Amino acid sequence: MIPKNMFDNNHNCDMAEAAMITLGVRCTGVGSQDIRDGHKKNILAMIWQLMRIHYLRIIGSKTEADLIAWVNGVVQPETPIGNFGDAQFADGKVMIKLAANIEPRIVNWDLVRDCTTDEDKEMNAKYAISIARKLGAIIFLIWDDIPKLNKKMLLIYTCSLYDLKHNIA
């Protein structure tokens, strides 16, 4: 419902900011005035923080460090993955291995490429997304987010797979 007047609009924006603060959203330098003024970049920053909190709560209030520890335990890389910006995510193999941990039969390893070219990375990224969707994961990222190491989307992907792994009946 559209606010009837400027006062209702201001009140709604202030309430949105208060709710985010209550949830623990980090709003440094961003606030209700940004919502009022329609600053898309700042609004998206707030929405990302809400999504991050939502997904981490879905999986039992785990932290990003907990998820990275899970990824390292599943994938067992030669050098431990430090965070969601780690270059080891770029070829898509980490994501494929996470999906294989949920259901090993879903991965056709003959389709996984060695990643000597950008096309190989693209194909692995697309395959990782396809596998996750077949498993029933809710995936928001696009294949390009994987080789570009979009930390936010890699976190959401990992949260979705973690949730699937730990909530299979």
N, C-alpha and C positions, 0 to 999 in steps of 0.2 A: 504494500500500500504506500502510495506516495504521500509524504508529509504535507499537511494542509498549509503550513506557513513556515517561514524562516526559523521560528522558535522551535517548532517540532523537529525540523531538520537538524538544528544545532543540538537539541536534546538527544536525538537518535545517534548522532556522531559521537557525542560525549559518552553515551551509554556503551557504544561499541568499543571505545577506547578503554573504558573502565572494565568491561568484560574481558578484554584481552589482557589487561594488567592482572586481573584476578586469576586468569589461567596461567600466568607466568610468561606471557609473550614478551620478548625483549623489544621494546618500542623506543630505543634510543634515537632521538631526533625525529621521530615520526609520531604523529598523533591525530586527534580528531579533526584538527584544522586541515590536514592533508586529505581526509575523507571529504570534508565539506568542499574543498577547493578542487577535488577530482584529480589529484596528482597520482596518475596511474602507477608510476614506478614505486612510490611509497605504499600505495594500497596493495600492490602485488607483494611487497616485502612483508606486510602484515599478514596477508593471506598465506604466504609461504610459511611463516612462523606458526600460524594456526594449523596448517596441514602437518607440519613437522611434529608438533605436540600431539596432534590427533593420532598419527601413525605410531609414534613411540608409545602412546598409551594403549593402543590396540594390542601391541605385543607385550604388554605387561610392564609398562613404564621402564623399559630398557633404555639405556643410553646409546649414543653412537659408538662409544668405546665397546660396549657389550656386543653390539652388532658386528663390529670389526673383529672382535675376538671370535665370534661365531663363524664369520667368513674365513678367518685364518684356520680354524679347526676343521672346517669342511673342505676347503680348497687345499690346505697344506702347501702353500707356496714355498719356494726355496728361501726367499727373504720375506719376512712377515709384512703384510699389508698394513700401512700405518693409518690411513684414513680413506675417505671416499674420493679423494683427489689423487690417489695413488695410480701411477702409470700402469700397474698390473690390471686394472679394470678396462683399459683402453681397447684391448683386442676382443673383448666379449667372452673370453673363455672362463673367466671367474664366474660370470653370470650363468653360463651353461653348466658349470660344475655345481653351482648352488641348486639349480633346477634338478640336476641329476641326483642330488642328495635327497630330494623329496621323492622322486620316482625314477630310478635308474633306467628303466626300460623306455622312457620317453625320449631319450637322446639317441640319435643315430650319429655315432662318432665319425662315420665316414663323411658326414656333411660339415663337420667342424674343420675349419681351415687353419693353416699354420701362421697366418698373418704376416706374410712377407710383403703384402701390398695393402693399400688403403681399401681396395675392393674386398680383400679377405676380411678386414676388420668390419666392413659394412655387412658382409654376408653373415659373419658370426653374430654381430649385434642384432640383426633382423631375426636370426634363428633363436637367439636367447629370448627375445621378446615373444616370439611365436610359441616357444616351449612354455614360458611362464603363463601365457594366456590359456594354453591347453590344460595346464594344471589348475586353472581357475583363479589365478592371481589377478588382482586389479592393477593394471599397468597404465601409467600416465606418460611414460617417457617415449620418445621416438628413437629410432636407431641411431641418429646423429648424436644424441646425448651421451652415448657410451664412449665412442672414440674421443669426443670432446671433453670427457670427464666432467659432466654436469653433476656436481656433488649432490645437489638437491634431488635430482631424479634418480641417481644411483641409490641414495638413501631410501627413497620410497619403494623402489624395486626390491631392495634387500628386505625392507620391512614386510612387504607383501609375501615374499617367499618364506621369511621367518615365521610369519603368521600361519601360512599353509603347513609348514613343517611341524609346528608345535600344536596345531589344532586339528590334525587329521584324526578322524574317529576310528 
